[in-house]
Amino acid sequence: LGRLAKNGIGLVSITENIDYSTPQGKLFTQMLGSFAEYFSESLATHVRKGQGQRASEGRHLGGIPFGYASCWTGSDGGRVLVCDPEHDGGVHLIDEEGGAVTELFKRYATGTSTTASLALWLNEQGFRTRNTKRLPGPDGSDSAGPRLFTNASVRVILHNPFYAGFVKYNGERMPGIHNSVIGSELFEAVQATLRKNSGRSSTLSSRKTRTYLLKGLIR
């Protein structure tokens, strides 16, 4: 609005009965902006407070990761409990997916599997991601829904402490009340392997034939 005013352009809103070209209109617009900013920041404060409370109780935040499903169905206005009784944390394991996640962590911890080979294995087993975003498909059209696993989606799983029984909030891990699929020792072993492989050579195959003395140290 200030940039428009500097160029001699006045803004008139018919639906809100505002004429920004007049002093009264400028005052009214600024008052509306102040109220909107207050309500926005107030809402954000309450949301953060609610998220912090959920995290302190060990309940999940955000989307439910691959391997788990919610004990509830429907939106907040009409939620229905589908598990009787409700599982700890309001989520329960999906046996086949949970077993696949456990296998992912075990294979990667050995240092003989790559994220690419694990993604290929998941796809061959018939598993698909929990994608909910609209992404371009093979035909160029945007659509949401399950997708094939990729290096990135496998890496997201391997980095997620939720599988080891933790919930994450503001960069901190808190003990979760949901059932874990792996132990904390295996999770930390995978994190160490991920850090070690972050600078691995692209010529290094899953079948290790030689040792790279400067792997992870020089690029």
PLY file of the C-alpha trace (Angstrom):
ply
format ascii 1.0
element vertex 219
property float x
property float y
property float z
element edge 218
property int vertex1
property int vertex2
end_header
0.00 0.00 0.00
2.86 2.37 0.76
4.48 1.62 -2.60
1.18 2.31 -4.38
0.81 5.62 -2.53
4.32 6.74 -3.52
3.36 6.23 -7.15
0.17 8.23 -6.80
-2.13 5.19 -6.92
-5.07 5.01 -4.54
-6.59 1.68 -3.45
-10.35 1.43 -3.02
-11.97 -1.75 -1.65
-15.66 -2.10 -2.41
-16.26 -5.18 -0.24
-14.67 -3.61 2.86
-15.69 -0.01 2.18
-12.10 1.25 2.42
-10.65 4.13 0.47
-6.89 4.13 1.10
-6.51 7.38 -0.79
-7.98 9.33 2.16
-6.51 9.90 5.64
-9.53 8.21 7.24
-9.12 5.19 4.97
-5.41 4.89 5.84
-6.21 5.00 9.57
-8.93 2.38 9.24
-6.71 0.09 7.19
-3.88 0.34 9.71
-6.32 -0.47 12.54
-7.55 -3.53 10.68
-3.96 -4.62 10.07
-3.09 -4.24 13.75
-6.07 -6.34 14.84
-5.28 -9.01 12.24
-1.65 -9.16 13.36
-2.71 -9.47 17.02
-5.12 -12.34 16.33
-2.55 -14.09 14.13
0.18 -13.93 16.78
-2.28 -14.92 19.51
-3.36 -17.97 17.52
0.26 -18.93 16.87
0.98 -18.71 20.61
-1.91 -21.03 21.45
-0.87 -23.48 18.73
2.70 -23.60 20.03
1.40 -24.10 23.55
-0.79 -26.99 22.42
2.04 -28.60 20.47
4.39 -28.27 23.44
1.80 -29.89 25.69
1.33 -32.81 23.30
5.09 -33.30 23.02
5.54 -33.24 26.80
2.86 -35.94 27.04
4.76 -38.06 24.51
2.14 -37.74 21.75
3.03 -37.43 18.07
2.98 -34.09 16.23
2.15 -33.59 12.58
1.65 -36.38 10.10
1.84 -40.01 11.13
4.95 -41.64 9.61
5.10 -44.74 7.45
4.54 -47.88 9.52
1.91 -46.37 11.78
-1.79 -45.50 11.54
-4.06 -43.32 13.64
-6.57 -44.84 16.04
-8.98 -42.12 14.93
-10.65 -41.37 11.63
-12.35 -38.24 10.33
-11.63 -34.55 10.95
-11.55 -32.73 14.29
-15.24 -31.89 13.95
-16.30 -35.51 13.56
-13.54 -37.79 14.82
-14.42 -41.43 15.42
-12.33 -43.92 17.42
-11.59 -47.01 15.29
-9.45 -48.85 17.85
-11.03 -50.18 21.03
-9.25 -49.55 23.25
-7.18 -46.67 21.92
-3.48 -47.50 21.60
-0.86 -45.53 23.51
-0.29 -42.18 21.83
-3.36 -42.59 19.64
-1.38 -44.49 16.97
-0.79 -48.16 16.30
1.67 -50.17 14.25
0.86 -51.64 10.87
2.55 -55.03 11.11
3.87 -55.35 7.55
5.04 -51.74 7.29
6.53 -51.80 10.78
8.47 -54.94 9.94
9.76 -53.30 6.76
10.96 -50.26 8.73
12.79 -52.49 11.20
14.46 -54.27 8.29
15.50 -50.92 6.79
17.31 -49.88 9.95
18.98 -53.27 10.37
20.22 -53.37 6.78
21.53 -49.82 6.78
23.29 -50.25 10.15
25.45 -53.01 8.64
26.99 -50.47 6.26
26.44 -52.71 3.23
23.16 -51.15 2.04
22.56 -47.75 0.47
19.42 -45.63 0.56
19.00 -46.38 -3.15
19.09 -50.15 -2.64
16.68 -49.87 0.30
14.26 -47.77 -1.76
14.38 -50.38 -4.51
13.73 -53.15 -1.97
10.69 -51.33 -0.53
9.24 -50.77 -4.00
9.78 -54.40 -4.94
7.91 -55.45 -1.79
4.94 -53.38 -2.94
5.23 -50.60 -0.36
4.46 -46.99 -1.23
5.00 -43.65 0.52
2.41 -41.69 2.51
2.60 -38.75 0.11
-0.19 -36.18 0.60
1.29 -33.31 -1.42
0.50 -32.60 -5.04
3.59 -33.54 -7.03
4.20 -33.80 -10.80
3.64 -37.29 -12.16
5.17 -39.12 -15.13
2.62 -37.58 -17.49
3.37 -34.05 -16.28
0.14 -33.58 -14.32
0.11 -32.79 -10.61
-1.53 -35.32 -8.31
-1.40 -36.40 -4.69
-1.24 -39.95 -3.44
1.15 -42.84 -2.80
4.47 -42.70 -4.63
7.44 -44.97 -5.14
10.16 -44.73 -2.51
13.27 -42.74 -3.39
16.62 -42.10 -1.73
15.16 -39.02 -0.05
12.06 -40.75 1.33
14.17 -43.59 2.76
16.52 -41.06 4.33
13.54 -39.35 6.00
12.60 -42.67 7.61
16.14 -43.37 8.79
16.41 -39.90 10.38
13.06 -40.07 12.19
13.45 -40.73 15.96
9.73 -41.59 16.15
10.61 -45.18 15.22
12.86 -45.42 18.29
10.07 -44.26 20.62
10.71 -40.51 20.65
8.75 -37.42 19.62
10.55 -34.32 18.40
9.62 -30.72 19.22
11.73 -27.57 18.76
14.76 -29.68 17.94
14.50 -31.72 21.16
13.70 -35.40 21.57
11.14 -36.36 24.17
10.12 -39.87 25.22
6.99 -40.95 23.36
4.21 -43.15 24.68
3.72 -44.98 21.36
5.16 -48.40 20.56
8.58 -48.24 18.92
9.80 -50.52 16.14
13.52 -50.32 16.94
15.70 -49.71 19.97
17.61 -46.50 20.64
20.96 -48.28 20.15
20.06 -49.33 16.61
18.76 -45.84 15.84
22.00 -44.21 17.00
24.03 -46.75 15.01
22.12 -45.78 11.87
22.65 -42.06 12.58
26.39 -42.69 12.85
26.35 -44.58 9.54
24.38 -41.77 7.89
26.93 -39.21 9.05
29.80 -41.39 7.84
28.19 -41.86 4.44
27.23 -38.23 3.95
30.45 -37.65 1.99
30.83 -41.07 0.39
32.04 -41.28 -3.18
29.46 -41.86 -5.89
31.66 -44.68 -7.21
31.28 -46.65 -3.99
28.90 -49.52 -4.62
26.93 -51.54 -2.09
29.40 -54.37 -2.67
32.46 -52.97 -1.01
35.60 -53.82 -2.99
38.08 -51.29 -1.69
38.58 -48.81 1.14
38.56 -45.05 0.58
40.95 -43.62 3.15
39.71 -40.04 2.75
36.01 -40.88 2.50
34.04 -38.22 4.34
37.14 -36.07 4.84
37.86 -34.65 1.39
35.67 -33.85 -1.62
0 1
1 2
2 3
3 4
4 5
5 6
6 7
7 8
8 9
9 10
10 11
11 12
12 13
13 14
14 15
15 16
16 17
17 18
18 19
19 20
20 21
21 22
22 23
23 24
24 25
25 26
26 27
27 28
28 29
29 30
30 31
31 32
32 33
33 34
34 35
35 36
36 37
37 38
38 39
39 40
40 41
41 42
42 43
43 44
44 45
45 46
46 47
47 48
48 49
49 50
50 51
51 52
52 53
53 54
54 55
55 56
56 57
57 58
58 59
59 60
60 61
61 62
62 63
63 64
64 65
65 66
66 67
67 68
68 69
69 70
70 71
71 72
72 73
73 74
74 75
75 76
76 77
77 78
78 79
79 80
80 81
81 82
82 83
83 84
84 85
85 86
86 87
87 88
88 89
89 90
90 91
91 92
92 93
93 94
94 95
95 96
96 97
97 98
98 99
99 100
100 101
101 102
102 103
103 104
104 105
105 106
106 107
107 108
108 109
109 110
110 111
111 112
112 113
113 114
114 115
115 116
116 117
117 118
118 119
119 120
120 121
121 122
122 123
123 124
124 125
125 126
126 127
127 128
128 129
129 130
130 131
131 132
132 133
133 134
134 135
135 136
136 137
137 138
138 139
139 140
140 141
141 142
142 143
143 144
144 145
145 146
146 147
147 148
148 149
149 150
150 151
151 152
152 153
153 154
154 155
155 156
156 157
157 158
158 159
159 160
160 161
161 162
162 163
163 164
164 165
165 166
166 167
167 168
168 169
169 170
170 171
171 172
172 173
173 174
174 175
175 176
176 177
177 178
178 179
179 180
180 181
181 182
182 183
183 184
184 185
185 186
186 187
187 188
188 189
189 190
190 191
191 192
192 193
193 194
194 195
195 196
196 197
197 198
198 199
199 200
200 201
201 202
202 203
203 204
204 205
205 206
206 207
207 208
208 209
209 210
210 211
211 212
212 213
213 214
214 215
215 216
216 217
217 218
